[in-house]
Amino acid sequence: MKSHGVWASMMAGQTSQKTFRVAEGGDVVEIVLSVYPDAKGQDAGIPPEEASSAEPEGWAVSVAYKSAPDTFLFSRTLPTEREGRGAFDDLVKSAAEVEGLVRQEKFEEAETATSKLMDQFKANSGETPILPTGQA
């Protein structure tokens, strides 16, 4: 059973955001994973009827460094909430595994896992990181 906060967030269509620690270049850094509804022209404050039809619309999934929020490691707009939240959940699972290694102070393993996580961001930047059925 999902927690009330997760359920309420899903019902309200609100942004979900999680922060994880990863090991990179001998340091521990924080990354922020987000999923949120992304409407055409939303960031520029453009009314929907005046927004470009070339802009993607749907659910955006992004990953950025906490210390540099404008530096995206991964950013993609998916057509449905189900796909957006599914991609977000898959990336959260992978990032949580890395943070688990950081917490256990297994830094060499965490560096390797972080490298694999970064490869996952690159590999998924052109396609949905979940299966079409929504199951990992």
C-alpha positions as CSV (number, residue, x, y, z in Angstrom):
1,M,0.0,0.0,0.0
2,K,1.3,3.4,-1.0
3,S,1.9,6.0,1.7
4,H,-0.7,8.8,1.9
5,G,1.8,11.4,0.7
6,V,2.6,9.4,-2.4
7,W,-1.1,8.8,-3.1
8,A,-2.0,12.4,-2.5
9,S,0.8,13.6,-4.8
10,M,-0.3,11.3,-7.5
11,M,-3.9,12.3,-7.3
12,A,-3.1,16.0,-7.2
13,G,-0.6,15.8,-10.1
14,Q,2.1,17.5,-8.1
15,T,5.8,17.4,-8.4
16,S,7.7,14.6,-6.8
17,Q,11.3,15.2,-5.8
18,K,13.9,13.0,-4.1
19,T,17.5,13.7,-3.2
20,F,20.2,11.0,-3.1
21,R,23.9,10.9,-2.4
22,V,26.3,9.4,-5.0
23,A,30.0,8.9,-5.2
24,E,31.7,10.7,-8.0
25,G,35.4,11.5,-8.5
26,G,36.3,10.6,-4.9
27,D,33.6,12.9,-3.5
28,V,30.1,12.3,-2.3
29,V,27.6,14.6,-4.1
30,E,23.9,15.0,-4.0
31,I,21.6,14.6,-7.0
32,V,17.9,15.6,-7.2
33,L,15.4,13.5,-9.1
34,S,12.1,15.2,-10.1
35,V,8.9,14.4,-12.0
36,Y,6.4,17.1,-12.7
37,P,3.6,18.0,-15.2
38,D,5.1,19.9,-18.1
39,A,2.8,22.1,-20.1
40,K,3.8,24.0,-23.3
41,G,5.3,27.3,-22.5
42,Q,4.9,26.7,-18.7
43,D,8.5,27.8,-17.8
44,A,8.3,31.0,-19.9
45,G,4.9,32.0,-18.5
46,I,3.4,31.8,-22.0
47,P,-0.4,31.2,-22.1
48,P,-1.1,27.6,-23.4
49,E,-2.9,28.9,-26.5
50,E,0.2,30.9,-27.5
51,A,2.8,28.2,-26.8
52,S,4.6,26.5,-29.6
53,S,3.2,23.2,-30.7
54,A,6.8,22.0,-31.1
55,E,7.3,21.9,-27.4
56,P,6.8,18.5,-25.7
57,E,4.0,18.3,-23.3
58,G,3.4,15.6,-20.6
59,W,5.4,14.6,-17.6
60,A,9.0,15.8,-17.3
61,V,11.6,13.7,-15.5
62,S,14.9,15.3,-14.6
63,V,18.0,14.7,-12.6
64,A,20.4,17.5,-11.6
65,Y,23.2,18.1,-9.1
66,K,21.7,19.7,-5.9
67,S,24.6,22.2,-5.8
68,A,24.1,23.1,-9.5
69,P,20.3,22.7,-10.2
70,D,20.7,24.1,-13.7
71,T,23.1,21.3,-14.7
72,F,20.9,18.4,-15.8
73,L,22.2,14.9,-15.9
74,F,19.0,13.7,-17.4
75,S,15.9,15.5,-18.6
76,R,13.0,14.0,-20.6
77,T,9.3,14.8,-21.1
78,L,7.2,11.7,-21.4
79,P,3.7,11.7,-22.8
80,T,1.7,10.3,-19.9
81,E,1.8,10.6,-16.1
82,R,2.1,6.8,-15.9
83,E,5.3,6.8,-18.0
84,G,6.7,9.8,-16.2
85,R,6.2,8.4,-12.8
86,G,7.4,4.9,-13.9
87,A,10.6,6.4,-15.3
88,F,11.0,8.4,-12.1
89,D,10.5,5.4,-9.9
90,D,13.0,3.3,-11.9
91,L,15.6,6.1,-11.6
92,V,14.9,6.5,-7.9
93,K,15.4,2.8,-7.4
94,S,18.8,2.9,-9.1
95,A,19.9,6.0,-7.2
96,A,18.8,4.5,-3.9
97,E,21.0,1.5,-4.5
98,V,24.0,3.9,-4.9
99,E,23.1,5.8,-1.8
100,G,22.9,2.5,0.1
101,L,26.6,1.9,-0.8
102,V,27.5,5.4,0.2
103,R,25.8,5.0,3.6
104,Q,27.7,1.7,4.2
105,E,30.9,3.6,3.3
106,K,31.7,1.2,0.4
107,F,33.0,4.0,-1.7
108,E,34.7,2.0,-4.4
109,E,31.5,0.0,-5.0
110,A,29.6,3.3,-4.8
111,E,31.8,4.9,-7.5
112,T,31.2,1.9,-9.8
113,A,27.5,2.0,-9.1
114,T,27.4,5.8,-9.7
115,S,29.2,5.3,-13.1
116,K,26.5,2.7,-14.0
117,L,23.8,5.2,-12.9
118,M,25.3,7.9,-15.0
119,D,25.3,5.5,-18.0
120,Q,21.7,4.8,-17.4
121,F,20.9,8.5,-17.5
122,K,22.7,8.8,-20.9
123,A,21.1,5.6,-22.3
124,N,17.6,6.7,-21.3
125,S,17.9,10.3,-22.5
126,G,16.4,9.2,-25.9
127,E,13.9,6.6,-24.8
128,T,11.7,5.8,-21.8
129,P,13.7,4.1,-19.1
130,I,10.8,1.7,-18.3
131,L,9.1,-1.0,-20.4
132,P,6.1,0.0,-22.4
133,T,3.9,-2.0,-19.9
134,G,5.0,0.2,-17.1
135,Q,6.8,-2.7,-15.4
136,A,10.5,-2.7,-14.8
